[in-house]
Amino acid sequence: MASDGASDGASDGAKEGGLGEVAAKALGNRSFVIGGVLTGVLIVVALVSLVWTPYSVIDMDIAGKLRVPSAAHWFGTDQFGRDVFSMMMVGAQNSIAVSLVAVGVGAGFGVPLGALAAARGGWLDETVMRFNDFAFAFPAVLSAVMITALAGPGAVNSIIAIGIFNIPVFARLTRGGALAIWKREFVMAARVAGKNAVRITVEHILPNVASILIVQATIQFALAILAEAGLSYLGLGTQPPQPSWGKMLNEAQTLMFLAPQLAIFPGVAIVLTVLGLNLLGDGLRDVLDPRLRRLR
């Protein structure tokens, strides 16, 4: 009994040491820290906007339109007298919601497809890969145009379009990583032990490709925010009266010389958000992949 307790304590200590080592490396990685701070600010702003904004984003005040930034309106007001800072807060919420669901859809379908293709091979692998090639032929914007023509514009259609574009990305990445793992000795040992392909995939393959999938999800999240902003700019994404950073850019383009701040603030928000997520993904790659740490 004492030896069992000692081994359990040693195991717990090793786990704690491993987690502490990963945390120390993460905090020592400049890209991870900067990206984490920028992403954290975005998330906090979006969460706060769920319960509070300085002003309503729906109510208009024509008499107070196009006001410059001041103590009353930190980012000024737009052509309808709406508070730009409040709209930016709610716009962050919409960008995160659309992008998170879209990336979730892509990963939810793409990861199982890629894992299945790697596990089965043969005609099934070829079918999945040809489906990926077909899906890559339709970028998110083109998919949104086609979906809009059938169902009309809206945030849901943006999610569907961006999600469809993300499926082959995760499928290819999962398949490539899984094929390499299937050749490893411990997988061969699992097969000899009598484990079937499904059990091996769940217990051995997916845990070993999880790190690259997490990094890719971070990068795809940044791309999804860009895609959502682009679709909203074209009028295919989030619809009024709900604010969107892309829609705000679209409305500001005719007022560039009269009120340039209307384009500057949402533009800077998009840039900082995408930059933060890309830095976070780069930092995660360094922390989770020891081979890259040795090369740098």
C-alpha positions as CSV (number, residue, x, y, z in Angstrom):
1,M,0.0,0.0,0.0
2,A,2.8,2.4,0.9
3,S,4.5,1.7,-2.4
4,D,1.3,2.4,-4.3
5,G,0.9,5.7,-2.5
6,A,4.4,6.6,-3.3
7,S,4.0,5.8,-7.0
8,D,0.8,7.8,-7.2
9,G,2.5,10.7,-5.5
10,A,5.4,10.5,-8.0
11,S,2.9,10.3,-10.9
12,D,1.0,13.3,-9.6
13,G,4.3,15.2,-9.2
14,A,5.4,14.4,-12.7
15,K,2.1,15.6,-14.1
16,E,2.3,18.8,-12.1
17,G,5.9,19.3,-13.2
18,G,4.9,18.7,-16.8
19,L,2.1,21.2,-16.6
20,G,4.4,23.7,-14.8
21,E,7.0,23.3,-17.5
22,V,4.5,23.9,-20.3
23,A,3.1,27.0,-18.4
24,A,6.6,28.4,-18.0
25,K,7.5,27.9,-21.6
26,A,4.2,29.5,-22.6
27,L,4.7,32.5,-20.4
28,G,8.3,32.8,-21.8
29,N,7.1,32.9,-25.4
30,R,6.6,36.4,-26.5
31,S,4.2,35.5,-29.4
32,F,2.0,33.5,-27.0
33,V,1.9,36.3,-24.4
34,I,1.1,39.1,-26.8
35,G,-1.4,37.0,-28.8
36,G,-3.0,35.8,-25.6
37,V,-3.4,39.4,-24.3
38,L,-4.9,40.7,-27.5
39,T,-7.2,37.7,-27.8
40,G,-8.2,37.9,-24.1
41,V,-9.1,41.6,-24.5
42,L,-11.4,40.7,-27.4
43,I,-13.1,37.9,-25.4
44,V,-13.6,40.2,-22.4
45,V,-15.1,43.0,-24.5
46,A,-17.4,40.5,-26.2
47,L,-18.5,39.0,-22.9
48,V,-19.1,42.4,-21.3
49,S,-21.2,43.4,-24.3
50,L,-23.6,40.6,-23.5
51,V,-24.7,42.4,-20.4
52,W,-23.7,46.0,-20.8
53,T,-22.8,48.7,-23.4
54,P,-22.6,52.4,-22.8
55,Y,-25.5,53.1,-25.2
56,S,-28.0,51.1,-27.1
57,V,-26.8,50.0,-30.6
58,I,-30.3,50.2,-32.0
59,D,-31.4,53.6,-30.8
60,M,-30.6,56.5,-33.2
61,D,-30.0,60.1,-32.5
62,I,-29.9,62.0,-35.7
63,A,-29.2,65.3,-33.9
64,G,-26.0,63.9,-32.5
65,K,-24.7,62.2,-35.7
66,L,-21.0,62.2,-36.7
67,R,-19.7,63.5,-33.4
68,V,-16.0,63.2,-32.8
69,P,-14.6,61.1,-30.0
70,S,-15.2,62.7,-26.6
71,A,-15.8,61.8,-23.0
72,A,-19.5,61.1,-23.7
73,H,-18.8,59.0,-26.8
74,W,-15.3,57.5,-26.7
75,F,-15.2,56.6,-30.4
76,G,-17.7,59.2,-31.5
77,T,-21.0,58.6,-33.3
78,D,-22.0,57.4,-36.7
79,Q,-24.2,58.9,-39.4
80,F,-27.3,57.8,-37.5
81,G,-26.1,59.1,-34.1
82,R,-25.3,55.6,-32.7
83,D,-22.4,55.2,-30.3
84,V,-19.5,53.7,-32.2
85,F,-17.8,52.2,-29.1
86,S,-21.0,50.3,-28.2
87,M,-21.3,49.1,-31.8
88,M,-17.6,47.9,-31.7
89,M,-18.3,46.0,-28.5
90,V,-21.4,44.2,-30.0
91,G,-19.5,43.7,-33.2
92,A,-16.8,41.8,-31.3
93,Q,-19.5,39.5,-29.9
94,N,-20.9,38.8,-33.4
95,S,-17.5,38.2,-34.9
96,I,-16.6,35.7,-32.2
97,A,-19.9,33.9,-32.3
98,V,-20.0,33.5,-36.1
99,S,-16.3,32.5,-36.3
100,L,-16.4,30.1,-33.3
101,V,-19.4,28.2,-34.6
102,A,-18.0,28.1,-38.2
103,V,-14.7,26.7,-37.0
104,G,-16.5,24.3,-34.8
105,V,-18.5,23.1,-37.8
106,G,-15.3,22.7,-39.8
107,A,-13.5,20.8,-37.1
108,G,-16.6,18.7,-36.2
109,F,-16.9,17.3,-39.7
110,G,-13.3,17.6,-40.9
111,V,-11.5,15.8,-38.1
112,P,-13.7,12.6,-38.2
113,L,-13.4,12.6,-42.0
114,G,-9.6,12.9,-41.9
115,A,-9.3,10.3,-39.2
116,L,-11.6,7.9,-41.0
117,A,-9.7,8.3,-44.3
118,A,-6.4,7.6,-42.6
119,A,-7.7,4.6,-40.7
120,R,-9.5,2.9,-43.6
121,G,-7.4,4.0,-46.7
122,G,-8.3,2.7,-50.1
123,W,-11.3,4.0,-51.9
124,L,-12.7,5.7,-48.8
125,D,-9.5,7.7,-48.5
126,E,-9.6,8.6,-52.1
127,T,-13.3,9.7,-51.9
128,V,-12.6,11.9,-48.9
129,M,-9.7,13.6,-50.6
130,R,-11.6,14.2,-53.8
131,F,-14.4,15.7,-51.7
132,N,-11.8,18.0,-50.1
133,D,-10.5,19.1,-53.5
134,F,-14.1,19.9,-54.6
135,A,-14.8,21.9,-51.4
136,F,-11.5,23.9,-51.9
137,A,-12.9,25.1,-55.2
138,F,-15.5,27.1,-53.4
139,P,-14.1,29.8,-51.1
140,A,-16.2,31.1,-48.2
141,V,-17.2,34.2,-50.1
142,L,-18.3,32.3,-53.2
143,S,-20.1,29.8,-51.1
144,A,-21.9,32.6,-49.3
145,V,-23.0,34.1,-52.6
146,M,-24.5,30.8,-53.7
147,I,-26.2,30.2,-50.3
148,T,-27.5,33.8,-50.2
149,A,-29.0,33.4,-53.7
150,L,-31.0,30.4,-52.3
151,A,-31.7,31.4,-48.7
152,G,-31.0,35.1,-48.4
153,P,-28.2,36.9,-46.5
154,G,-27.6,36.5,-42.7
155,A,-25.2,35.3,-40.0
156,V,-26.4,31.7,-40.2
157,N,-25.6,31.5,-43.9
158,S,-22.1,33.0,-43.2
159,I,-21.6,30.3,-40.6
160,I,-22.5,27.6,-43.1
161,A,-20.3,29.1,-45.8
162,I,-17.2,29.5,-43.6
163,G,-17.8,26.2,-42.0
164,I,-17.9,24.4,-45.3
165,F,-14.6,26.0,-46.3
166,N,-13.0,24.8,-43.0
167,I,-14.0,21.2,-43.4
168,P,-11.3,20.2,-45.9
169,V,-8.7,22.2,-44.0
170,F,-9.2,20.1,-40.9
171,A,-9.7,16.9,-42.9
172,R,-6.4,17.2,-44.7
173,L,-4.5,18.1,-41.6
174,T,-6.0,15.3,-39.5
175,R,-5.4,12.8,-42.3
176,G,-1.7,13.8,-42.7
177,G,-1.0,13.7,-39.0
178,A,-2.9,10.4,-38.5
179,L,-1.1,8.7,-41.4
180,A,2.3,9.4,-39.7
181,I,1.0,8.1,-36.3
182,W,-0.4,4.9,-37.8
183,K,3.2,3.9,-38.7
184,R,4.5,4.3,-35.2
185,E,5.5,1.3,-33.1
186,F,3.0,1.9,-30.3
187,V,0.1,1.8,-32.8
188,M,1.4,-1.5,-34.2
189,A,1.6,-2.8,-30.6
190,A,-2.0,-1.8,-30.1
191,R,-3.1,-3.7,-33.2
192,V,-1.3,-6.8,-32.0
193,A,-3.1,-6.4,-28.7
194,G,-6.4,-6.7,-30.6
195,K,-7.6,-3.2,-30.6
196,N,-9.8,-2.2,-33.6
197,A,-9.3,0.8,-35.8
198,V,-11.9,2.9,-34.1
199,R,-10.4,2.3,-30.6
200,I,-6.9,3.0,-31.9
201,T,-8.0,6.2,-33.5
202,V,-9.7,7.4,-30.3
203,E,-7.1,6.3,-27.8
204,H,-3.9,6.9,-29.8
205,I,-4.3,8.8,-33.0
206,L,-6.4,11.8,-32.1
207,P,-4.5,12.5,-28.8
208,N,-1.3,12.6,-30.8
209,V,-2.6,15.0,-33.5
210,A,-4.6,17.2,-31.0
211,S,-1.7,19.8,-30.7
212,I,-1.6,20.5,-34.4
213,L,-5.4,20.7,-34.6
214,I,-5.5,23.2,-31.7
215,V,-2.9,25.4,-33.5
216,Q,-4.8,25.1,-36.8
217,A,-8.1,26.0,-35.1
218,T,-6.5,29.2,-33.7
219,I,-5.4,30.1,-37.2
220,Q,-8.7,29.2,-38.8
221,F,-10.5,31.3,-36.2
222,A,-8.5,34.4,-37.3
223,L,-9.3,33.6,-41.0
224,A,-13.0,33.1,-40.1
225,I,-13.1,36.6,-38.5
226,L,-11.7,38.0,-41.7
227,A,-14.2,36.1,-43.8
228,E,-17.1,37.2,-41.6
229,A,-16.0,40.8,-41.9
230,G,-15.6,40.5,-45.6
231,L,-19.1,38.9,-46.0
232,S,-20.7,41.6,-43.8
233,Y,-18.9,44.2,-45.9
234,L,-20.5,42.8,-49.0
235,G,-23.9,42.7,-47.3
236,L,-24.0,38.9,-47.0
237,G,-23.2,38.5,-43.4
238,T,-24.7,39.9,-40.2
239,Q,-27.6,42.1,-41.0
240,P,-28.8,45.4,-39.5
241,P,-29.7,46.3,-36.8
242,Q,-27.0,44.0,-35.4
243,P,-23.6,45.7,-35.7
244,S,-20.7,44.0,-37.5
245,W,-17.1,45.3,-38.0
246,G,-17.4,44.6,-41.8
247,K,-20.7,46.3,-42.1
248,M,-19.3,49.3,-40.2
249,L,-16.5,49.5,-42.7
250,N,-19.0,49.4,-45.6
251,E,-21.1,52.2,-44.1
252,A,-17.9,54.3,-43.4
253,Q,-16.5,54.2,-46.9
254,T,-18.6,57.1,-48.1
255,L,-17.6,59.2,-45.1
256,M,-13.9,58.7,-45.2
257,F,-13.1,62.4,-45.5
258,L,-15.9,63.6,-43.3
259,A,-15.5,61.1,-40.4
260,P,-12.4,58.9,-41.0
261,Q,-12.7,57.5,-37.5
262,L,-15.7,55.5,-38.5
263,A,-13.4,53.3,-40.7
264,I,-10.3,53.5,-38.6
265,F,-11.8,52.0,-35.4
266,P,-13.3,48.8,-36.9
267,G,-10.4,48.4,-39.3
268,V,-7.9,48.6,-36.4
269,A,-10.1,46.1,-34.4
270,I,-10.0,43.6,-37.2
271,V,-6.2,44.0,-37.6
272,L,-5.5,43.6,-33.9
273,T,-7.8,40.6,-33.6
274,V,-6.3,38.7,-36.5
275,L,-2.8,39.7,-35.4
276,G,-3.5,38.5,-31.8
277,L,-4.9,35.1,-33.0
278,N,-2.0,34.5,-35.4
279,L,0.5,35.3,-32.7
280,L,-1.3,33.1,-30.3
281,G,-1.3,30.3,-32.9
282,D,2.4,30.8,-33.5
283,G,3.1,30.7,-29.8
284,L,1.0,27.6,-29.3
285,R,3.0,25.9,-32.1
286,D,6.2,26.6,-30.3
287,V,5.0,25.5,-27.0
288,L,3.2,22.3,-28.1
289,D,5.7,21.1,-30.7
290,P,9.1,20.4,-29.1
291,R,10.7,19.8,-32.5
292,L,10.1,23.4,-33.5
293,R,11.5,24.6,-30.2
294,R,14.8,22.8,-30.8
295,L,15.1,24.2,-34.3
296,R,14.7,27.8,-33.2
